[in-house]
């Protein structure tokens, strides 16, 4: 078992070897400590499981590799190194341990709440109030800023890679899944020189046009993906949601750059969209101030409990009211049917 620390940092993302590994099974015990309960999610490089710590008596999340890898080129080792460098951020989940000397390689993390993607899907009304969106994006921006300050770019910013905390931290948003992270500079130095034709990185729906063109990604590309997230939350969907052809999606993104998309949004989001370029350091404080403006305009207090619970409870009340209305209609129909039956019996007499 390796401790949750490692000072050496690799610059390149490790390569995946071909041999696939089966999933972890319920009640399987890892390193005599963590008992697997269920799979939470799965991605290209690994699956995440809910597990019970038999020693400490609490729940954790375990990310296990899906392929047989060399310990020195392990995706789990790489993610563990990112967590170690990023751990000073309040938006970083706590890393408990990792092990790359066993099969599969695995990473143990604090157990978070649901992802933003899951929460949005729970809501029937996909378009959210702009003040709530600004509050969500403000926290996501803070997480991305902290990751950038740790000298990494995420390269796969999307709703499913943000999650809310649990318990007393349920109003906080965390950024997760660092499998595609890349170190873009050494501490207190300028970004590395741009590379060319480095291959696609990210998720097509939220990827910047630079990612489509297989260019070297930068901090601005993370913010472009964050803008697409904001637009999706505000409008209910992205213009290319129902498109599957990558070239068609790229064509739509070129015809609808963020500045054009933002014309239909609040002026503050338009200013956000205008602040995206390659080498200069993003003005995070300016973007944060724009988001605070939106929150104030919509009377959303960032110090109050995060809005998801209110929205979910409101949705549950709507469903409950709908069920009650259906029940009342059924009862009315039953009474009418009973009355009609009594009238027919009276006519027969």
N, C-alpha and C positions, 0 to 999 in steps of 0.2 A: 504494500500500500504506500503510495507516495503522498506526502503532505501537500496541503493546498498552497504550495508556493514553488516558484521556479524562476530564477533570475534571467536565464537565457531566453532569448526571443528570436524566433525564426521570422524571416521576412516574407517567405512565400507560403501559400496555402499548400498543405500536404496533398499528395496525389492519392486517389483511392485505388486500392487493388481490387481485382475482379471477384474474388471468392466471397459469396454472400453468406451471412449468418442468419439463423432463424431467430424469431423474436423471443424475448424473455417470457416465461410462463407464470401465471398466477401461483402464488405460494412458493415460487422459487426464491431461495435465500442467497444473497450476494455477499461474499466475504464474511459469512457467519453473522452478518449485522443487519442487512436490509432485506425485508421480505416483500417481494413484488405483489402488488394488488391488482393493478390494471394499467393498460396502455392509455396514455393521455393524448399523444399525438405522434406522428411519424413524418420524417422528411427524407431527403436524399441520402444524408450521411448517417442518420441515427434515429432512434425512437426514444420517446420520453415516457417514463412510467411513474405512477404513484406508488410509493413504497413505504413500509412502516419500519422505523428504526427500533429494532428489538432491544437495543441497549438503553437508548434515551427515552423511548416511549412516545415518539412523535413521528409525524409524517414528513417525508422528504420527496423530492423529485430526482429520478435517476435517468440520465441520458446515456444510452448504450449504443455503441457503434453497430452498424448493420453489415459491415464488411470485415474480413480478416486483414489486419494492417500490421505493418512493421511498427514497433513501439516508438521509433524515432520519427516516423512520418505520420503519426496518428492524428486524426482530426480531433480526438478527445484531448490529446496533449496540447494541440494548438488552442483549442477553446479554453482549456485550463489556464494557459498563459495569458490569454486575453482577460479572463476573469481576474487573474492576479494583478494585472496592470490597471484594471478598471475598478477594482474593489473599493476605491475611495468615494465613488459616486453613490448617492442615495437612491439612484435609479438602477443600481446593479444588484441582482440577486446574490445572496451569500453563497459562496462555494464552500462546501464542507470537506470534500476529499475527491480524489480521482485516482484511477489505477490503469496503467497501460501495460502492465505485466501479467495480465490475465485475459481470458477470452470470454465475452467481448470486453473491449476497453470501455470504461464507464466513468461518468462524472456525477457526483452527488451534490445537489443544490437544495436550497430552501424551497419549499413548496409554495407556489404562488396561486393566485386565483385565476379566473378565466382570461383568455386573450381578448383583445379589442374586437377581433374578427368574430369570435363567438358571441360577445355581447351585442354587437350590431345585428347579427342574425337573429337574436332573440327578440328584437324589436320589430313589430310589424311595420311601423313607420320608419323607413330606412333613412330619410333625411332628418337630421337632428337640428335643433335650434343653434343659431350661429354662436351664441355665447357659450353653450356647452361644448361645441366643436373647438372653439378657441381655447377653452380650458384643457381639453384633451390634448390638442396639438402643442400647447405651451409646455405641458409635461413631457411629451414626446421630444420636443425640441431640446429641453433640458437634458434628457437622457443622451440624445445624439451629441450635443455640445460636450458633455462630460466624456463621451467615448472619443470624440475628436481630440479633446485635451489630453487624453491618454495615448495619443498618436495613432489611433486606428480609425478607419472608415468602415462602416458596417457592410455596405454593398448589397443589402437585401432588406431595406426598410419597407415594411408593409404591416397592416393591422394584426396579422397573426404572429408577428414578432414583437408585439408589445402585450404585456399582461398586467392586470391589476394585482395588488397585494392581497393578502388574506388577514383576517382578524383586524387588529388596530391599524394595519397598513392598507386597508381595502380602498382608501382614497388615493393611493400612490400608484403611478404607472412605472413599470420596469421594462427595460429593453432586453430581449433575449435572443438566443441562437446566433452565436458568433462564428459559425462554421465558414462563412464567406468573408469574414473580416480580413483586412490587410493593413499592415503598418505603412503609413504614408510619409512618415518623417521620423527622425531621431529627436529626442527631447530638445526643445528650444532651438531647433534648426528649421531651415526652409524645407518645404515638401520635396520628396525625391523627384527627379526629372521624370517627365511623362513618358510612359512606355507606349508602344503602338501595337495594334492587332493582338490584344491580350486574351481574346475570347470573351464570350458573353458571361456576365455575372449578374445574378439577381432573379427577380420574378417578372415575367413579361408585362403583366398588367401595370405594375408600379415602376418599372425600370425607366430611366432617362433615355433620351435618344442617343446619348453618348454610349450607353450600355448596348443599345441595339447595334451601333456601329463598331462594337468590340474595342472601344477606346479605354484607356486607363481611367478608372473612376477616381473621383475626388470628393471632397467634402460637399461641394455644391450638388453632386449627384444624389447624395443622401437627402439633401434638402428638397431636391426636385421630387423624389419619391414621397417625402413628407407632404409636399404640396398636393400631390395626387391623392394622398390619404385624406387631406383636409377637404378637397373638392368632393371626393366620394361621400364623406360624411355629411357635407352640406347639401349636395344635390341628390343624394340617394344612390347614385351610380356614376361610374366613369363612362364617357362617350363610347369607349370600345369594349364595354363589359361583355357584350354578346359576340364578340369577334374572337376567333381562335387562330386565324392565320397571322403569324408574327409580322409578315411584311405589310399586311393591311393595318395592323395596329401601329406599326412604325409610321406608315403614311398618314394615319389620322393624327398621331402625335406631332408630326412635322407641320400639318395644316392647322393644328390647334395647339400652339405652344402655350405654356403656363400663363403668359401675359394675356393671351387671347381668351383662354378659359376663364381667367379671373375677372374679365369684364362683366360677367353676370353675377359676380360675388360682391361682397363688401369691399370698399375702397382699400381697407387695410390689407386684405388678402391679395389685392392687386399689387400693392407695394411689396408684399412678400414675394410674389412671383417675379417681380422685376430684379430681385436681388439674388441672381444665380449666375456665377461664372466660375472659371476653373481655378486659377492659382491664388487669388486673393483670399484671405481668411474671411469667412462669412461674418457678417455683423449680427451675431446672435442676439445681442442686447436690443438692437433696433427691431428685429423680428418679434422678439418677446414683447416689446412695448406696443407693437401693432396688435398683437393678440390680446394684450391687456385692454387696449382701447375697445376692442370688440366685446370683451367680457363686460366692461363697464357700461357700454351702450345697451347691452342686453340684461343688465342688472344681475350678473353672475359673480358671486363673491368667491374668489379662489381659496378663501380660508374655510369655507363651509365644506361639509361632507361631499365627496365626489358625486356627480349627478347621476351615475349609472343606476344606483339603487332606486332613486326616485323615479327614473324613467321606467325601470323594470316593474316597480310596484304599480306605477300608473298603467302600464300595459296589462298587468295582472288584473287590475280593477276593471279595465275595459272588457277583458275576457270574462271575468266573473259577472259583470253586468249583462254581457251578451248571453251568457248561459242562463241567467235569471230571467231575461226577456223571453228566451226560447222556452223555458219552463212554464212561464205564465201563459204564453201562446198555446202550448200543449194542453195546459189545464183548461183554458177557455174552449179549445176545440173539443176536449173531452166532455165538458159541461154541455156544449151545444149538441154533441152527439147523443148524450144521455137524454137531454130534453126532447130531441127529435125522436128518439126511441120511445119515450113515454107518450108523445103525441100520436105516434103510429099505433101504439097499444090501445090508446083511447078511441081512435077511429075504428079499430077492429071491434071494440065492444059496442 
